Amino acid sequence: MTIRRATPDIRTADMARSREFYQLLGFTEAMDLGWVVTMASPSNPTAQVLLVDADTEAPQPDISVEVADVDAVHAAMTAAGADIVYPLRDEPWGVRRFFARDPSGTIVNVVSHR
């Protein structure tokens, strides 16, 4: 399986202040869907932080892992009995994803771009 990137998903009650904080570190806004903002490094676009509105409906992930083939990862995790907490599906913003809970309770967003 090919991992393309892994990013932390940070819940925030103040999106504007969080965006400003990560801009101070050199990140720029790469995507804004209102409830989630992707901040990316201009020099290394795969270095990213996802800011998620704290009021967004649960479950929400703690980390996102972009893979080359989300369907293959989903099949492997399902066969292994992983705890899938958000079903595999295509999202309107152009990704196919599912959430799985790891043994520590961390929710992982496993995603591929279409």
N, CA and C atoms as a LAMMPS dump frame, in Angstrom:
ITEM: TIMESTEP
0
ITEM: NUMBER OF ATOMS
342
ITEM: BOX BOUNDS ff ff ff
-5.0000000000000000e+02 5.0000000000000000e+02
-5.0000000000000000e+02 5.0000000000000000e+02
-5.0000000000000000e+02 5.0000000000000000e+02
ITEM: ATOMS id mol type element x y z
1 1 1 N 0.843 -1.182 0
2 1 2 C 0 0 0
3 1 3 C 0.884 1.239 0
4 2 1 N 0.487 2.218 -0.778
5 2 2 C 1.252 3.451 -0.892
6 2 3 C 0.608 4.551 -0.063
7 3 1 N 1.378 5.114 0.872
8 3 2 C 0.918 6.26 1.657
9 3 3 C 1.439 7.51 0.97
10 4 1 N 0.557 8.446 0.685
11 4 2 C 0.944 9.694 0.021
12 4 3 C 1.238 10.806 1.013
13 5 1 N 0.528 10.826 2.139
14 5 2 C 0.765 11.828 3.187
15 5 3 C -0.032 11.452 4.418
16 6 1 N 0.374 11.998 5.539
17 6 2 C -0.364 11.86 6.796
18 6 3 C -0.387 13.234 7.439
19 7 1 N -1.558 13.647 7.891
20 7 2 C -1.721 14.989 8.455
21 7 3 C -2.518 14.931 9.746
22 8 1 N -2.178 15.788 10.713
23 8 2 C -3.003 15.869 11.918
24 8 3 C -4.3 16.624 11.61
25 9 1 N -5.376 16.195 12.235
26 9 2 C -6.67 16.874 12.135
27 9 3 C -6.913 17.523 13.493
28 10 1 N -6.938 18.838 13.531
29 10 2 C -7.018 19.584 14.78
30 10 3 C -8.394 20.22 14.906
31 11 1 N -9.118 19.871 15.964
32 11 2 C -10.422 20.497 16.217
33 11 3 C -10.193 21.869 16.833
34 12 1 N -10.927 22.859 16.337
35 12 2 C -10.769 24.217 16.835
36 12 3 C -12.124 24.888 17.022
37 13 1 N -12.246 25.614 18.107
38 13 2 C -13.457 26.396 18.369
39 13 3 C -13.334 27.792 17.758
40 14 1 N -12.134 28.165 17.296
41 14 2 C -11.904 29.484 16.715
42 14 3 C -11.071 29.325 15.44
43 15 1 N -11.778 29.077 14.336
44 15 2 C -11.123 28.812 13.055
45 15 3 C -10.22 29.965 12.626
46 16 1 N -10.674 31.195 12.784
47 16 2 C -9.884 32.351 12.351
48 16 3 C -8.556 32.431 13.109
49 17 1 N -8.597 32.281 14.42
50 17 2 C -7.36 32.351 15.222
51 17 3 C -6.436 31.178 14.916
52 18 1 N -7.007 29.996 14.706
53 18 2 C -6.181 28.833 14.364
54 18 3 C -5.516 29.019 13.003
55 19 1 N -6.279 29.523 12.03
56 19 2 C -5.723 29.787 10.698
57 19 3 C -4.562 30.783 10.811
58 20 1 N -4.764 31.856 11.567
59 20 2 C -3.709 32.863 11.747
60 20 3 C -2.464 32.263 12.408
61 21 1 N -2.658 31.397 13.399
62 21 2 C -1.539 30.761 14.095
63 21 3 C -0.685 29.954 13.107
64 22 1 N -1.338 29.128 12.291
65 22 2 C -0.578 28.288 11.355
66 22 3 C 0.029 29.103 10.217
67 23 1 N -0.569 30.248 9.903
68 23 2 C 0.055 31.153 8.937
69 23 3 C 1.361 31.706 9.492
70 24 1 N 1.43 31.938 10.801
71 24 2 C 2.671 32.4 11.427
72 24 3 C 3.791 31.369 11.277
73 25 1 N 3.425 30.094 11.17
74 25 2 C 4.41 29.04 10.957
75 25 3 C 4.79 28.883 9.485
76 26 1 N 4.119 29.63 8.605
77 26 2 C 4.434 29.581 7.186
78 26 3 C 3.439 28.82 6.335
79 27 1 N 2.391 28.246 6.953
80 27 2 C 1.371 27.54 6.186
81 27 3 C 0.48 28.54 5.448
82 28 1 N -0.043 28.127 4.306
83 28 2 C -1.023 28.922 3.573
84 28 3 C -2.29 28.083 3.394
85 29 1 N -3.402 28.749 3.213
86 29 2 C -4.674 28.062 3.053
87 29 3 C -4.722 27.387 1.682
88 30 1 N -4.953 26.074 1.692
89 30 2 C -5.039 25.32 0.44
90 30 3 C -6.488 24.974 0.09
91 31 1 N -7.355 24.889 1.108
92 31 2 C -8.762 24.554 0.889
93 31 3 C -9.567 25.055 2.077
94 32 1 N -10.76 25.577 1.797
95 32 2 C -11.657 26.023 2.865
96 32 3 C -13.073 25.586 2.512
97 33 1 N -13.588 24.613 3.269
98 33 2 C -14.963 24.161 3.073
99 33 3 C -15.89 24.727 4.139
100 34 1 N -15.384 25.683 4.919
101 34 2 C -16.178 26.275 5.989
102 34 3 C -15.984 25.533 7.298
103 35 1 N -16.283 24.251 7.327
104 35 2 C -16.146 23.43 8.537
105 35 3 C -14.768 22.787 8.649
106 36 1 N -14.007 22.799 7.563
107 36 2 C -12.64 22.255 7.564
108 36 3 C -11.772 23.129 6.659
109 37 1 N -10.564 23.429 7.144
110 37 2 C -9.604 24.23 6.381
111 37 3 C -8.294 23.453 6.318
112 38 1 N -7.75 23.327 5.116
113 38 2 C -6.446 22.694 4.942
114 38 3 C -5.398 23.783 4.843
115 39 1 N -4.405 23.699 5.728
116 39 2 C -3.268 24.61 5.702
117 39 3 C -2.071 23.802 5.191
118 40 1 N -1.374 24.314 4.176
119 40 2 C -0.278 23.567 3.559
120 40 3 C 0.977 24.411 3.477
121 41 1 N 2.102 23.737 3.486
122 41 2 C 3.391 24.402 3.299
123 41 3 C 3.554 24.76 1.831
124 42 1 N 3.892 26.014 1.519
125 42 2 C 4.091 26.388 0.121
126 42 3 C 5.286 25.675 -0.515
127 43 1 N 6.303 25.342 0.29
128 43 2 C 7.495 24.702 -0.25
129 43 3 C 7.406 23.179 -0.272
130 44 1 N 6.475 22.613 0.512
131 44 2 C 6.282 21.167 0.568
132 44 3 C 4.79 20.915 0.739
133 45 1 N 4.013 20.915 -0.353
134 45 2 C 2.556 20.87 -0.264
135 45 3 C 1.972 19.656 0.459
136 46 1 N 2.75 18.592 0.65
137 46 2 C 2.223 17.441 1.381
138 46 3 C 2.36 17.616 2.891
139 47 1 N 3.074 18.652 3.325
140 47 2 C 3.14 18.992 4.759
141 47 3 C 1.908 19.855 5.056
142 48 1 N 0.947 19.277 5.753
143 48 2 C -0.335 19.937 5.95
144 48 3 C -0.846 19.763 7.372
145 49 1 N -1.747 20.666 7.74
146 49 2 C -2.511 20.599 8.975
147 49 3 C -3.964 20.83 8.578
148 50 1 N -4.868 19.978 9.071
149 50 2 C -6.29 20.164 8.824
150 50 3 C -6.932 20.752 10.069
151 51 1 N -7.634 21.856 9.908
152 51 2 C -8.358 22.498 11.004
153 51 3 C -9.831 22.158 10.838
154 52 1 N -10.416 21.528 11.856
155 52 2 C -11.805 21.081 11.801
156 52 3 C -12.592 21.839 12.855
157 53 1 N -13.719 22.422 12.441
158 53 2 C -14.586 23.146 13.368
159 53 3 C -15.016 22.217 14.499
160 54 1 N -14.837 22.653 15.727
161 54 2 C -15.147 21.833 16.902
162 54 3 C -16.62 21.45 16.964
163 55 1 N -17.496 22.208 16.29
164 55 2 C -18.926 21.919 16.326
165 55 3 C -19.367 20.94 15.243
166 56 1 N -18.436 20.475 14.411
167 56 2 C -18.784 19.538 13.35
168 56 3 C -19.217 18.212 13.964
169 57 1 N -20.241 17.624 13.373
170 57 2 C -20.818 16.386 13.893
171 57 3 C -19.776 15.267 14.009
172 58 1 N -19.832 14.534 15.093
173 58 2 C -18.924 13.405 15.326
174 58 3 C -19.398 12.191 14.529
175 59 1 N -18.545 11.238 14.224
176 59 2 C -17.136 11.228 14.614
177 59 3 C -16.307 12.088 13.667
178 60 1 N -15.264 12.67 14.196
179 60 2 C -14.289 13.403 13.387
180 60 3 C -12.916 12.789 13.641
181 61 1 N -12.094 12.728 12.6
182 61 2 C -10.793 12.078 12.753
183 61 3 C -9.782 12.922 13.52
184 62 1 N -8.784 12.219 14.045
185 62 2 C -7.65 12.85 14.708
186 62 3 C -6.458 12.954 13.77
187 63 1 N -6.449 12.122 12.746
188 63 2 C -5.376 12.1 11.76
189 63 3 C -5.97 11.665 10.422
190 64 1 N -5.413 12.189 9.337
191 64 2 C -5.804 11.755 7.999
192 64 3 C -4.597 11.114 7.327
193 65 1 N -4.852 9.985 6.675
194 65 2 C -3.806 9.296 5.928
195 65 3 C -4.302 9.137 4.499
196 66 1 N -3.607 9.799 3.562
197 66 2 C -3.958 9.666 2.151
198 66 3 C -3.212 8.475 1.575
199 67 1 N -3.959 7.566 0.961
200 67 2 C -3.393 6.362 0.36
201 67 3 C -3.695 6.351 -1.14
202 68 1 N -2.947 5.539 -1.858
203 68 2 C -3.151 5.445 -3.306
204 68 3 C -4.456 4.739 -3.645
205 69 1 N -4.856 3.729 -2.85
206 69 2 C -6.04 2.924 -3.15
207 69 3 C -6.869 2.712 -1.878
208 70 1 N -7.781 3.629 -1.621
209 70 2 C -8.594 3.558 -0.401
210 70 3 C -9.464 2.308 -0.367
211 71 1 N -9.902 1.831 -1.518
212 71 2 C -10.737 0.633 -1.547
213 71 3 C -9.957 -0.591 -1.069
214 72 1 N -8.7 -0.708 -1.474
215 72 2 C -7.865 -1.836 -1.047
216 72 3 C -7.6 -1.78 0.461
217 73 1 N -7.343 -0.582 0.983
218 73 2 C -7.109 -0.441 2.422
219 73 3 C -8.387 -0.774 3.188
220 74 1 N -9.524 -0.29 2.697
221 74 2 C -10.802 -0.596 3.341
222 74 3 C -11.047 -2.096 3.373
223 75 1 N -10.796 -2.777 2.262
224 75 2 C -10.996 -4.227 2.204
225 75 3 C -10.088 -4.941 3.205
226 76 1 N -8.827 -4.521 3.284
227 76 2 C -7.882 -5.147 4.211
228 76 3 C -8.295 -4.907 5.663
229 77 1 N -8.715 -3.679 5.975
230 77 2 C -9.113 -3.368 7.352
231 77 3 C -10.402 -4.091 7.727
232 78 1 N -11.337 -4.172 6.805
233 78 2 C -12.593 -4.883 7.067
234 78 3 C -12.314 -6.368 7.308
235 79 1 N -11.469 -6.963 6.468
236 79 2 C -11.125 -8.381 6.623
237 79 3 C -10.427 -8.639 7.96
238 80 1 N -9.664 -7.653 8.435
239 80 2 C -8.951 -7.801 9.709
240 80 3 C -9.828 -7.49 10.917
241 81 1 N -11.072 -7.063 10.668
242 81 2 C -11.989 -6.771 11.766
243 81 3 C -11.807 -5.401 12.384
244 82 1 N -11.212 -4.46 11.65
245 82 2 C -11.026 -3.101 12.169
246 82 3 C -12.378 -2.455 12.468
247 83 1 N -12.372 -1.524 13.404
248 83 2 C -13.576 -0.8 13.807
249 83 3 C -13.8 0.363 12.83
250 84 1 N -14.647 0.156 11.839
251 84 2 C -14.967 1.195 10.845
252 84 3 C -16.083 2.048 11.442
253 85 1 N -15.802 3.348 11.674
254 85 2 C -16.78 4.21 12.354
255 85 3 C -17.445 5.219 11.414
256 86 1 N -17.002 5.235 10.153
257 86 2 C -17.623 6.073 9.121
258 86 3 C -17.46 5.283 7.833
259 87 1 N -18.54 4.953 7.154
260 87 2 C -18.454 4.037 6.02
261 87 3 C -17.709 4.618 4.817
262 88 1 N -17.165 3.726 4.02
263 88 2 C -16.487 4.113 2.78
264 88 3 C -17.48 4.8 1.859
265 89 1 N -17.113 5.988 1.392
266 89 2 C -17.996 6.702 0.469
267 89 3 C -17.271 7.816 -0.243
268 90 1 N -17.889 8.27 -1.328
269 90 2 C -17.394 9.41 -2.098
270 90 3 C -17.991 10.667 -1.502
271 91 1 N -17.132 11.656 -1.256
272 91 2 C -17.583 12.934 -0.704
273 91 3 C -17.701 13.96 -1.828
274 92 1 N -18.592 14.947 -1.669
275 92 2 C -18.818 15.923 -2.732
276 92 3 C -17.604 16.789 -3.063
277 93 1 N -16.604 16.863 -2.177
278 93 2 C -15.438 17.703 -2.441
279 93 3 C -14.306 16.933 -3.129
280 94 1 N -14.6 15.72 -3.623
281 94 2 C -13.657 15.033 -4.488
282 94 3 C -12.762 13.987 -3.857
283 95 1 N -13.146 13.478 -2.689
284 95 2 C -12.36 12.414 -2.07
285 95 3 C -13.244 11.194 -1.833
286 96 1 N -12.606 10.049 -1.727
287 96 2 C -13.26 8.808 -1.31
288 96 3 C -12.582 8.435 0
289 97 1 N -13.38 8.156 1.057
290 97 2 C -12.777 7.961 2.365
291 97 3 C -13.646 7.113 3.277
292 98 1 N -13.012 6.692 4.387
293 98 2 C -13.702 6.058 5.507
294 98 3 C -12.904 6.379 6.753
295 99 1 N -13.534 6.208 7.921
296 99 2 C -12.846 6.402 9.192
297 99 3 C -12.759 5.049 9.895
298 100 1 N -11.596 4.799 10.493
299 100 2 C -11.411 3.611 11.316
300 100 3 C -10.84 4.041 12.668
301 101 1 N -11.269 3.351 13.722
302 101 2 C -10.747 3.632 15.058
303 101 3 C -9.585 2.671 15.312
304 102 1 N -8.405 3.237 15.655
305 102 2 C -7.252 2.378 15.944
306 102 3 C -7.367 1.81 17.359
307 103 1 N -6.506 0.871 17.739
308 103 2 C -6.624 0.25 19.063
309 103 3 C -6.542 1.225 20.24
310 104 1 N -5.941 2.418 20.043
311 104 2 C -5.857 3.397 21.132
312 104 3 C -7.082 4.296 21.212
313 105 1 N -7.986 4.177 20.232
314 105 2 C -9.176 5.015 20.195
315 105 3 C -9.071 6.184 19.239
316 106 1 N -7.913 6.359 18.612
317 106 2 C -7.709 7.433 17.643
318 106 3 C -8.498 7.143 16.383
319 107 1 N -9.225 8.144 15.888
320 107 2 C -9.989 7.97 14.652
321 107 3 C -9.119 8.423 13.477
322 108 1 N -8.963 7.515 12.518
323 108 2 C -8.122 7.756 11.356
324 108 3 C -9.012 7.887 10.112
325 109 1 N -8.853 9.01 9.414
326 109 2 C -9.517 9.26 8.145
327 109 3 C -8.604 8.68 7.066
328 110 1 N -9.048 7.614 6.404
329 110 2 C -8.277 7.008 5.326
330 110 3 C -8.903 7.494 4.033
331 111 1 N -8.102 8.134 3.174
332 111 2 C -8.66 8.91 2.064
333 111 3 C -7.823 8.76 0.79
334 112 1 N -8.5 8.826 -0.341
335 112 2 C -7.863 8.945 -1.658
336 112 3 C -8.577 10.066 -2.403
337 113 1 N -7.83 10.823 -3.18
338 113 2 C -8.455 11.829 -4.039
339 113 3 C -8.897 11.168 -5.328
340 114 1 N -10.07 11.567 -5.811
341 114 2 C -10.574 11.013 -7.073
342 114 3 C -9.966 11.746 -8.243
